[in-house]
Every structure is written in C-alpha cells, then in structure tokens.
Amino acid sequence: MADGILASMTRRHFTTLGQGLWKTLTLNTVIAIGITLFGDHGLWDNLVYSQCIGLSIGAVIDVGRFFFLHDWSTQMRRLLAIVPIGVVLGFFFGNFVADLILGGSAFHYWMTSPHKAWGMLFLSLVAGTVLTHEFVSREVLAIEREKAEAARRQASEAQLRLLETQLEPHMLFNTLANLRALIALDPVRAQTMLDHMIDYLRATLNASRADASRPHTLDSEFARLEDYLELMAIRMGPRLRFTLELPDALRQCCVPPLLLQPLVENSIQHGLEPKVEGGSVRISATRQGELLCLEVEDSGLGMPPPDTRRAGFGLQQVQDRLRTTFGAMGAIKIEAARAGGTRVSITFPLKS
C-alpha cells in the first residue's frame, strides 16, 4: 500500500505543479504591482524581475522536493533546508535571467540600494514559504485521504469475504435438506442428486476463492447457476423449468461470486415449490449503457402482501454485498412480474 501511495503522490506532484502555476504567476504580478506603487521603477521592469525570480524560486524548490523529499511522514523537516536554499538560488538565478531580458544589472542594484535588495530577498523568502506551505498542506491532506480510502477498501473487502462465508453454509444446508427429503422417496434420484451436488459445491468453492488476480466472470456465475438448477430439477422433476440468457458480449464481465445464487434460491423455495404445478425461472443479463443488469424472474406465487414482507437472509446478503462492493452505484429492485410471480433486478457498473 505504501508503494501505491508513493506512486500516486508522485503523479499528483506533477499535476499540482500545473494547477499551482497560475497562483505563482498571480502572486508574482501582485508583488510587481506593489513594488511599482512604492518604488521608483516601471511596472514592466518590476513585472519581469518578479516573474523571473518567483518562477525560478518555485522551480528550484520543486526540484529539491522531488529529489530529496520522498517520504512526507519522515522527511518533512527537510523543507527547512530546501525552502531557504531554493529561495536564495532561485532569487539570484531569476535576477540573472531578468538581466539578460532587460539588459540591466542586479549587481549594480545591490551596490546602490543594498537595503532594498535585502528587502526583496526577504520578500522572496516569505512568498516561497507561503506557496510551499500551501503545497504541503494539500499534499498531506491528499495522502491522508488516500490512506483513509485504502483502509475503507480493505474493510469493504473483509466485509465482503465475511458475507460470502455466511452465504456458503446457507446454500449447503438448504441443499442437504433437499437431499435428505429425497433419500427416503427415491434413493436412485438421491444418488444422482448427490453427484450433482458434489460438482456444484466444487464449482462454488472455486468461485468463493476468486480474487482480483483471478476475477469471477459472469460466464462462471451462470455455469454454476445451471448446475444448481439441474440439481433442483432432479428433485422437482417437470414442475421446474428454467432458462438462462447470457449474451456472448457479457460472458467475461466481472461480478461478485455467488451474487445471483440467493435470488434463484428464493424464486424456487418461496415462489415455485409451494405452487402445485410449479413454474419457470428465467435468469438474464443485459447491458444498460455503462451498467450491467441481472434479472431473476419466476412464475411462482408472487410477492406476499406488503404487511407481511420481510427481507430474508439471502436477499439481505445481496443488498449488503451490492452496497459493500459498489456503494451507491449498486441497486436492487423487486417487483411483480407481468405474467405473475416475482422479478428481481440488480444493476451495478459494468466491468470486464
């Protein structure tokens, strides 16, 4: 994490240089106007000297920060040397450049008006210190924000893993309960169901171990859902019909593992199983601009009355994982299907 923060800080350093250039130019102009009002030189001469000196000081200090200040938390005190040295070097170099432009002689000015020359050097030191303080304040604040964001991401990932570990036993218990009921009714079908369950749990284990280096794709998610539905079809027989609609263009899109599983379980357990004639469940994926939309629609008993609805374990898991992974960009919608039953749709940013 420290290497990432340092790399980001270096990129931000160069970005800040461009953003702060206009502030340096503005301050140099204000100083030139002030010197003109209370001095005896013209605005143009003062503007050229002020800009050359100010820009030179800023450049020398920035070079010093870039080469000698790599860790802000431990090397901040180096600015006590970088700033005054940068001001002195930049002051005399800026005078030299302005002399070349205007054909003047800063050395002559030091000889004839030493007090004013020392005053200009002191003013340059103050201006350089102020600009450096503003830069450092922004830099430190940005670093703290990045650390807080990194900590938030780590907490979100830890919470996501916790949710997954809670979800996997839930699926296992439901499947074993179904298997237990079938053993007494049809041992042969129970054996077939057990074989399917072993394959399904192996795929589920692989999905739960997916990470950033081995992301979980929508293709894998749909393949595991097909295994699960085949498993349920053994127990329910012709009472269960299902379709999976996954466009080829979306197969490699990344999704959180086990995201659709609770929704499909809810459709079967609360919508289709209690219905005597059973029904169908359709799982689909579509693209809506920059969002991925996943739907689970069944032709079951439909949504319960509003006063009896409550978010079950599986649905709560989906809501929590969307919030943890995508924040405000993840949404879930539950509504009555047009042909009866229930339709649940979830949307979140598309990521390949």
C-alpha positions, 0 to 999 in steps of 0.5 A, a space after each residue: 500500500 505504501 508503494 501505491 501511495 508513493 506512486 500516486 503522490 508522485 503523479 499528483 506532484 506533477 499535476 499540482 505543479 500545473 494547477 499551482 502555476 497560475 497562483 505563482 504567476 498571480 502572486 508574482 504580478 501582485 508583488 510587481 504591482 506593489 513594488 511599482 506603487 512604492 518604488 521608483 521603477 516601471 511596472 514592466 521592469 518590476 513585472 519581469 524581475 518578479 516573474 523571473 525570480 518567483 518562477 525560478 524560486 518555485 522551480 528550484 524548490 520543486 526540484 529539491 522536493 522531488 529529489 530529496 523529499 520522498 517520504 512526507 511522514 519522515 522527511 518533512 523537516 527537510 523543507 527547512 533546508 530546501 525552502 531557504 536554499 531554493 529561495 536564495 538560488 532561485 532569487 539570484 538565478 531569476 535576477 540573472 535571467 531578468 538581466 539578460 531580458 532587460 539588459 540591466 544589472 542586479 549587481 549594480 542594484 545591490 551596490 546602490 540600494 543594498 537595503 532594498 535588495 535585502 528587502 526583496 530577498 526577504 520578500 522572496 523568502 516569505 512568498 516561497 514559504 507561503 506557496 510551499 506551505 500551501 503545497 504541503 498542506 494539500 499534499 498531506 491532506 491528499 495522502 491522508 485521504 488516500 490512506 483513509 480510502 485504502 483502509 475503507 477498501 480493505 474493510 469493504 473487502 473483509 466485509 465482503 469475504 465475511 458475507 460470502 462465508 455466511 452465504 456458503 453454509 446457507 446454500 449447503 444446508 438448504 441443499 442437504 435438506 433437499 437431499 435428505 427429503 429425497 433419500 427416503 422417496 427415491 434413493 436412485 434420484 438421491 444418488 444422482 442428486 448427490 453427484 450433482 451436488 458434489 460438482 456444484 459445491 466444487 464449482 462454488 468453492 472455486 468461485 468463493 476463492 476468486 480474487 482480483 488476480 483471478 476475477 469471477 466472470 459472469 460466464 462462471 456465475 451462470 455455469 454454476 447457476 445451471 448446475 444448481 438448477 439441474 440439481 433442483 430439477 432432479 428433485 422437482 422433476 417437470 414442475 421446474 423449468 428454467 432458462 438462462 440468457 447470457 449474451 456472448 458480449 457479457 460472458 467475461 464481465 466481472 461480478 461478485 461470486 455467488 451474487 445471483 445464487 440467493 435470488 434463484 434460491 428464493 424464486 424456487 423455495 418461496 415462489 415455485 415449490 409451494 405452487 402445485 404445478 410449479 413454474 419457470 425461472 428465467 435468469 438474464 443479463 443485459 447491458 444498460 449503457 455503462 451498467 450491467 443488469 441481472 434479472 431473476 424472474 419466476 412464475 411462482 406465487 408472487 410477492 406476499 402482501 406488503 404487511 407481511 414482507 420481510 427481507 430474508 437472509 439471502 436477499 439481505 446478503 445481496 443488498 449488503 454485498 451490492 452496497 459493500 462492493 459498489 456503494 451507491 452505484 449498486 441497486 436492487 429492485 423487486 417487483 411483480 412480474 407481468 405474467 405473475 410471480 416475482 422479478 428481481 433486478 440488480 444493476 451495478 457498473 459494468 466491468 470486464 
